[in-house]
Amino acid sequence: MGILNVTPDSFSDGGQFIHLDKALYHAEQLYQQGADIIDIGGESTRPNAAIVSVEEELERVIPLLERIKAELPVEISVDTYKPKVMAAAIEAGANLINDVRALQEVGGAELLALHPHVSVCLMHMQGTPQTMQDQPFYENIVEEIKLFLKNRVQHCDNAGILPENIMLDVGFGFGKTLAHNLLLMRELHQFVALGYPVLVGVSRKSMIGNVLNKTTDQRLYGGLALATLAVQQGATLIRTHDITETVDCIKIVQAVMQS
């Protein structure tokens, strides 16, 4: 999954693709490099990010989604928690809704149930982007996140979403300390064992910088190491800024695992 943020304030690429032509060109690059899915984000979810209105998010996301859909044979994901944005994205041709709030907004699950051709990724986050890094605490982080995801899956089931349309994400960096993130990566196989595809998004994140003392633009190799660990444990989808390198990494891991 290639990351395409059309935001001015995302932690790694904020402001780079806020113009439609630049965003479309980057989408073409991601596709040519081997992205199976392009994930469009119209609101930053980094720590302390500003909240964006529905109208502004739609203006950022929908025109680009329509252009990509018309010009590239690639699956499109929209990174949003707002049901109104989900509805417009689905109408414009989105294949996946990537929701950091795991369909906790009223009406989201019911909307997805009406569109069985669209999948959803349910992510765990403690708090909100504005509060999530204010001393996050867990008694048992693995069990607590497993319980949260099981409950969100049950919510989807109650709403009528097909089980095969559900994907899970433990939410690396979303209300977690470095120790939490490292433990979640080590125990990722426990979430794979829940029986749903698992998405992993760690590209260029602070957990890499905190271990390696590297700036955002120096975290490629740490991200590839984490992608390797994730795929070894059964992760289905790797969300990344760096498609070429990650595709090569995954191909080698898969070749070894299938040998």
N, C-alpha and C positions, 0 to 999 in steps of 0.2 A: 504494500500500500504506500503510494507516494503522497507526501504531504504538500498541500498547496494552500497556504494561508493568505487570504486576501484581507489582511488586517494591518493596521499601522503599528501594532504593539505586541505582536507575538515574540516570544523570547529569543528565537533564533533568526527568523527571516522576516520580522515585522517591517512593513513598509516596502519590501522589495517587489511585491506583486499586486499592489493596490490598483494599478491601471490595467484595464481589461486586456490590452494587447500583450503586455508583459506576462500577465497571468496565463493567457492562452499559449504563448510561446513556451513558458515553463511546463505547462501541461503536456505539450508536444514532446518536450525533452524527457519528461518522466516516462511517458509512454514508450518512446524510442529506446530508453534505457532498460525497459523491461517491467514497468509497473503494471500489475494486473488490475489495480484499483487506484483511482485518484481521489483523495480525501480533501474536499474543499471546506475550509473553515472561515466563517465570517465574523467570529467573535473570539478573541483570545481567552484562553482559560489558564494562562500562567498565573502564579501567585500575585494577588493584588491587582488583577486586570480590571479594567473599567467595564461596566455592564453596557451592552449595546442594545438599542431598541430593536423591536421586530422589523420596523420599516427599514432601518439602516442595514441590518443583517440581510434582508431580502435584496436590497439594492446591491450589496457586495457579492452575493452568492448566485442569484438566479440568472442574471445575464451571462455570467461565465459558464455556469452549468449548461445552459442552452447552447452556447457556442461549442463547448467541448463535445456535447452529445451529437451535435451536427457534423463535427469535423473529425472525431477520433473514435475508433471502435474499442473503447475502453469502458470498464465498469466505473461508476461514479458513486462515491460516498459523500454525504454531507454531515459535517460535524456540528450538530446543534442539539439543544435540549428543548427548543420552543416548538410546540405543536403547529403553530401557524407557519413557521419556516419549514417544518417537516412536510406539511401538506403541499406547499408551493414547490418544494424540491421534488417530491414524488410526481407531481403533475408535470414538472419539467424533465423528468426522466431519471431521477436518482434511483440507484439500485440498492443502496444501503444507507441507513440512518445510524450515525455513530454518536451515541448520546452519553455524555459524561455524567448525567443524572439518572441514567438507567430507567427512563420513562416514568419518573416520579411526578412530572408535570401533568396536571389534569387533562385527560383526553388523548394523551400521546399513545398509550397502548391501544385504545379503541380505534384510533386512526390507523395504526399499523395493521391491525387485524382486518381492516377493509381492503388491504393491498397485499395479498399473499405472494406477489412477485417481488416484494421488497423485504430485505432482511434488516435486522437491528443488532447493534452491538451495545450491550449493557455494561457500563463501567462503574466501578466503585470509586467514590470520593468521600472523604470525611470532611464535612463542612461545605464551604463554597470556595471558589477561587480567591475571594477576598479574605477568608478566614482559615483556609485549610492548612496553612503552615504555621499557625499559632500554637505551637507545642502539641502536635498530634500525639494521641495516646491510645493504646490498645492493651487489653489484658492478654489476649491471644490473637494476634493479627490474622493469622491464617484461618483460624476457625471463624473469627468474626466476619471476615470478608466472604468466606464460603457461605455462611448463613445469609448474609446480605444478598449475594448473587442468587442463591436458591430461592429466597423470598421474591426477588424481582422476576425470576423465571416463572414462579407460580403466579405472579401478577399478570404476566404476559399470557400464560396459559388460560387464566380466568377470563381474560379479555378476548381470547380466540386467536392469538398469534400462533402460527404453526411452529412446533419445536425445531424443525429444520431451518427456520428463519432466525434463530437466536444464536448470538455469539457473545462471548464473555471477555471482559478486560478487568484485570485486578487494579488498574489505575496507578501505575508507577508514578510517584511524585505528587499525587493528588491527596494531600493530607497524610503524608508519610515522611518519616525521617530517613536518613541514609541507611541506618540499621534496618528499618522496616523494609526498604526497597531491596536491599541485598538478601534479606531473609525470604521475601516473596519470590525473588528470582530463583533462589536455591530450591524453594518448595513449589515451583510453578507446576510440576507434575500433578500435585494434588488438585489443582484447578482443572487441568486437562481431564483428570479422572471423573469430573462431574458429568462428562459426556457431551459437552458442547464445544464447538471450535473456540479456540482462545486467541485473541489478538494481543500482541505485545507492542507497546509504544514506549521506547526508551531513547530514541534517537536524540543525541546532543543534550540530554537532560543533565540536571545538576548532580545526579548521583554519580555520573561519570566524572564530571569536573571535580567533585569532592574527593573521589578516590585518587584521581590522577593529577589533581591541581592543574587542570587544563581549561582554557577559555572555550566558549561555545564552538568556535570554528576549529578547535583542535581535538574534538571528541570522537572523530570517526572510528579510530581503532578500538576504543573502548566500547563504542556502540556495536561494532562487529563482533566483539567478544560476547557481549550480552545476547546478540541475535543468535550466535552459535549455541549458547547455553539454552536459549528458549526453544529453538528448533529441536535440539537433542531431547528436550523434555516433552515434545509433542505440540508445541505452538503451531497454529495453522496459518497465521497472518502476522507479518512484521511490518509495522508502520514506521516509515523512515524518510528522512530528507535525502538520503544518499542511496539511490536506487542501484546504480551500476555496481558499486562495491558490495552492497548487501545481497544482490542477486548472485554474484559470484560466490560469496560466502555460503549462502544457503545451498547452492548447487553442490558444493564440495561436501557439506554436511550430509545432504541427502544421498550423495553417491556412496559415502562411507556407510551410512545407516542401511542402505539397501543392498550393500555388497554381500 
